[in-house]
């Protein structure tokens, strides 16, 4: 009646390892989940539960849905998966990692162990789909302001913040010169990384008294500590010129047997010089060579020096007629530089140099006559004509 039991000792063992099967990706419409695959080297007749820890640079709850911390591989099955549900956000953060490390077997066959490193741990990448850019707005101030403030604006959030450098330059279509402003070279701006964040910086403007028109220079960015941030934008700084200059012409008087020399005087410096045309018009004096020779749009070229004088001459016509002093006008056209005022005119006065004597002579004697007496006549004569009675 006695019986016996035969016991078969199992000589099998297995290891459990983990691998990254699918990387995750943010997407505005459908994020792609990451996947880890946990694998037994041999099947087990019982379910195997493995505990794991989660690490990496991605944030649980922000970048992906928190993981449970354990996985069960069913009996007679070689593997199971750990899905990593990716969460989309608007934060520029670059590619981040999720790392899962197998810690221990919490239930199952005692002959199953955790694989040695590196097979006990794996990482997946979560690709970021966000972008961010810094732009700088153009600025225009008049040269008397002294300071030009620029604003650099970040359009989207950037994880961890970043720095970049700003610098001024002159080139291309810029018209400013080194003395018009104090150059910036590599001034660093620090961004905390908030969407809509603005950082300001100043450029010192140097005022002057030269009429030079508006001057421009360029502001650019470089050396962003985050290579993910776009910094291709540039800004233009415009220095508005507030200076003015005027050309005036003094009145001149000369005798009719000479010439009238006029002087056109520039009161302020004008960068690059300019030109202006002068013309004459008759008043009490007659042009066309009668009393003077007309000027029609005679060009005066100014180099642009403050106090500069350009002379021009009007030729007078000497005549023998006794007449009062006569006048004509000199006017200026518009200057080639619109900031130069040319509204001033001048009067040229021609002094008469003639004189005359008046004499009398008996021209006809008189005679009595019973029917027709003969009148006597005296003739009074000027040695030169006069323009007045």
Residue pairs with C-beta under 8 A, 6 or more apart in sequence:
10 111
12 42
12 111
13 42
13 111
13 112
13 113
14 40
14 41
14 42
14 43
14 44
14 109
14 111
14 112
14 113
15 40
15 41
15 112
15 113
15 114
15 115
15 116
15 119
16 38
16 39
16 40
16 41
16 48
16 50
16 73
16 102
16 105
16 112
16 113
16 114
16 115
17 38
17 39
17 41
17 102
17 115
17 119
17 120
18 36
18 37
18 38
18 39
18 52
18 82
18 100
18 101
18 102
18 119
18 120
18 121
18 122
19 36
19 37
19 39
19 119
19 122
20 34
20 35
20 36
20 122
20 123
20 124
21 35
21 36
21 37
21 81
22 32
22 33
22 34
22 35
22 124
23 32
23 34
23 124
23 125
23 126
23 127
24 31
24 32
24 33
24 34
24 64
24 84
24 86
24 98
24 124
24 125
24 126
24 127
25 31
25 32
25 86
25 126
25 127
25 129
26 86
26 87
26 88
26 89
26 126
26 127
26 128
26 129
26 130
27 88
27 129
28 88
28 129
31 85
31 86
31 87
31 88
32 86
33 83
33 84
33 85
33 86
34 64
34 83
34 84
34 86
34 98
34 124
34 125
34 126
35 81
35 82
35 83
35 84
35 124
36 81
36 82
36 84
36 100
36 122
36 124
37 79
37 80
37 81
37 82
38 50
38 71
38 73
38 79
38 80
38 81
38 82
38 102
39 78
39 79
40 48
40 73
40 77
40 78
40 79
40 112
41 115
42 78
43 75
43 76
43 77
43 78
44 73
44 75
44 76
44 108
44 109
44 112
45 75
45 76
45 109
46 75
46 108
46 109
47 72
47 73
47 74
47 75
47 107
47 108
48 72
48 73
48 105
48 107
48 108
48 109
48 112
49 70
49 71
49 72
49 73
49 105
49 106
49 107
49 108
50 70
50 71
50 72
50 73
50 102
50 103
50 104
50 105
50 106
50 114
51 69
51 70
51 102
51 103
51 104
51 105
51 106
52 67
52 69
52 70
52 71
52 82
52 100
52 101
52 102
52 103
53 69
53 100
53 101
53 103
54 60
54 67
54 69
54 98
54 99
54 100
55 98
55 99
55 100
55 101
56 96
56 97
56 98
56 99
56 123
57 96
57 97
58 64
58 96
58 97
58 98
58 126
59 96
60 66
60 67
61 87
62 87
62 89
63 86
63 87
63 89
63 93
63 96
63 98
63 126
64 84
64 85
64 86
64 87
64 98
64 126
65 84
65 85
65 87
67 82
67 84
67 100
70 106
71 80
71 81
71 82
72 80
73 79
73 80
74 80
82 100
84 98
84 124
84 126
86 126
88 129
89 130
90 130
90 156
90 157
90 195
91 130
91 156
91 157
91 158
91 159
92 128
92 130
92 131
92 132
92 156
92 157
92 158
92 159
92 226
92 228
92 229
93 128
93 130
93 158
93 159
93 160
94 128
94 159
94 226
94 228
95 125
95 126
95 127
95 128
96 125
96 126
96 128
97 123
97 124
97 125
97 126
98 123
98 124
98 126
99 121
99 122
99 123
100 121
100 122
100 123
101 120
101 121
102 114
102 115
102 120
102 121
103 114
104 114
105 112
105 113
105 114
114 120
128 228
130 156
131 156
131 228
131 230
132 154
132 155
132 156
132 157
132 158
132 228
132 229
132 230
133 154
133 155
133 156
133 229
133 230
133 231
133 232
133 233
134 152
134 153
134 154
134 155
134 164
134 191
134 221
134 224
134 229
134 230
134 231
134 233
135 152
135 153
135 155
135 233
136 150
136 151
136 152
136 153
136 166
136 219
136 221
136 233
136 234
136 235
137 150
137 151
137 153
137 235
138 235
138 236
138 237
138 238
139 148
139 149
139 150
139 235
139 236
139 237
139 238
140 237
140 238
140 239
140 240
141 147
141 148
141 205
141 238
141 239
141 240
142 239
142 240
142 241
142 242
143 180
143 205
143 206
143 207
143 208
143 239
143 240
143 241
143 242
143 243
144 207
144 242
145 205
146 204
146 205
146 207
147 202
147 203
147 204
147 205
148 181
148 202
148 203
148 204
148 205
148 237
148 239
149 200
149 201
149 202
150 166
150 200
150 201
150 202
150 203
150 219
150 235
150 237
151 198
151 199
151 200
152 164
152 166
152 189
152 198
152 199
152 200
152 201
152 221
153 196
153 197
153 198
154 191
154 193
154 194
154 195
154 196
154 197
154 198
154 229
155 195
155 196
156 195
157 193
157 194
157 195
158 191
158 193
158 226
158 228
158 229
159 193
160 193
160 226
161 190
161 191
161 192
161 193
162 191
162 193
162 224
162 225
162 226
162 229
163 188
163 189
163 190
163 191
163 223
163 224
163 225
164 188
164 189
164 191
164 221
164 222
164 223
164 224
164 225
164 229
164 231
165 186
165 187
165 188
165 189
165 221
165 222
165 223
166 184
166 187
166 189
166 201
166 219
166 220
166 221
167 183
167 184
167 185
167 186
167 187
167 219
167 220
167 222
168 181
168 183
168 184
168 185
168 203
168 217
168 218
168 219
168 237
169 217
169 218
169 219
169 220
170 176
170 177
170 178
170 217
170 218
171 218
172 218
173 216
174 215
174 216
174 217
174 218
175 213
175 214
175 215
175 216
176 215
176 216
176 217
176 237
176 239
177 215
179 206
179 208
180 205
180 206
180 208
180 215
180 217
180 239
181 203
181 204
181 205
181 206
181 217
181 237
181 239
182 203
182 204
182 206
184 201
184 203
184 219
186 222
186 223
187 201
189 199
189 201
190 199
191 197
191 199
203 219
203 237
205 239
208 243
209 243
209 268
209 269
210 243
210 268
210 269
210 270
210 271
211 241
211 243
211 244
211 245
211 268
211 269
211 270
211 271
211 304
211 337
211 339
211 340
212 241
212 243
212 270
212 271
212 272
213 241
213 271
213 337
213 339
214 238
214 239
214 240
214 241
215 238
215 239
215 241
216 236
216 237
216 238
216 239
217 236
217 237
217 239
218 234
218 235
218 236
218 237
219 234
219 235
219 236
219 237
220 234
221 231
221 233
221 234
222 231
224 231
241 339
243 268
243 339
244 268
244 339
244 340
244 341
245 266
245 267
245 268
245 269
245 270
245 337
245 339
245 340
245 341
246 266
246 267
246 268
246 340
246 341
246 342
246 344
247 264
247 265
247 266
247 267
247 276
247 302
247 332
247 335
247 340
247 341
247 342
247 344
248 264
248 265
248 267
248 344
249 262
249 263
249 264
249 265
249 278
249 330
249 332
249 344
249 345
249 346
250 262
250 263
250 265
250 346
251 346
251 347
251 348
251 349
252 260
252 261
252 262
252 346
252 348
252 349
253 260
253 325
253 348
253 349
253 350
253 351
254 260
254 261
254 316
254 348
254 349
254 350
254 351
255 316
255 350
255 351
255 353
256 291
256 316
256 317
256 318
256 319
256 350
256 351
256 352
256 353
257 316
257 318
257 353
258 316
259 313
259 314
259 315
259 316
260 292
260 313
260 314
260 316
260 348
260 350
261 311
261 312
261 313
262 278
262 311
262 312
262 313
262 314
262 330
262 346
262 348
263 309
263 310
263 311
264 276
264 278
264 300
264 309
264 310
264 311
264 312
264 332
265 307
265 308
265 309
266 302
266 304
266 305
266 306
266 307
266 308
266 309
266 310
266 340
267 306
267 307
268 306
269 304
269 305
269 306
270 302
270 304
270 337
270 339
270 340
271 304
272 304
272 337
273 301
273 302
273 303
273 304
274 302
274 304
274 335
274 336
274 337
274 340
275 299
275 300
275 301
275 302
275 335
275 336
276 299
276 300
276 302
276 332
276 333
276 334
276 335
276 336
276 340
276 342
277 297
277 298
277 299
277 300
277 332
277 333
278 295
278 297
278 298
278 300
278 312
278 330
278 331
278 332
278 333
279 294
279 295
279 296
279 297
279 298
279 330
279 331
279 333
280 287
280 292
280 294
280 295
280 296
280 314
280 328
280 329
280 330
280 331
280 348
281 287
281 328
281 329
281 331
282 288
282 291
282 328
283 326
283 327
283 328
283 329
283 347
284 324
284 326
284 327
284 328
285 291
285 292
285 326
285 327
285 328
285 348
285 350
286 292
286 326
287 293
287 294
287 328
288 294
289 317
290 317
291 316
291 317
291 319
291 326
291 328
291 350
292 314
292 315
292 316
292 317
292 328
292 348
292 350
293 314
293 315
293 316
293 317
295 312
295 314
295 330
297 333
298 312
300 310
300 312
301 310
302 308
302 310
314 328
314 330
314 348
316 350
318 353
319 354
320 354
320 384
320 385
321 352
321 354
321 384
321 385
321 386
321 387
322 352
322 354
322 355
322 356
322 382
322 384
322 385
322 386
322 387
323 352
323 354
323 386
323 387
323 388
324 352
324 387
324 388
325 349
325 350
325 351
325 352
326 349
326 350
326 352
327 347
327 348
327 349
327 350
328 347
328 348
328 350
329 345
329 346
329 347
329 348
330 345
330 346
330 347
330 348
331 345
332 342
332 343
332 344
332 345
333 342
334 342
335 341
335 342
354 384
355 384
356 382
356 383
356 384
356 385
356 386
357 382
357 383
358 380
358 381
358 382
358 383
359 380
359 381
359 383
360 378
360 379
360 380
360 381
361 378
361 379
361 381
362 376
362 377
362 378
363 377
363 378
363 379
364 374
364 375
364 376
364 377
365 374
365 376
366 373
366 374
366 375
366 376
367 373
367 374
